[in-house]
């Protein structure tokens, strides 16, 4: 994604995500993460990984809508 297309996250959601990252590292790796390290990991996820999940969601929505339209067409009367 281009820089202007980066997925936007509210401050509240970003804080929740940062907390989840910190909790994960503490629980799984017994490492305490600082705010800077957590922010860098979150930025990486948002910029590099999230677009793939977003695109998959768009494709899944497209597929669902296409299937739904086929269902609607099946009720036509001839």
HELIX and SHEET records of a PDB file:
HELIX    1   1 UNK A    3  UNK A    5  5                                   3    
HELIX    2   2 UNK A   11  UNK A   29  1                                  19    
HELIX    3   3 UNK A   35  UNK A   44  1                                  10    
HELIX    4   4 UNK A   45  UNK A   49  3                                   5    
HELIX    5   5 UNK A   50  UNK A   73  1                                  24    
END                                                                             
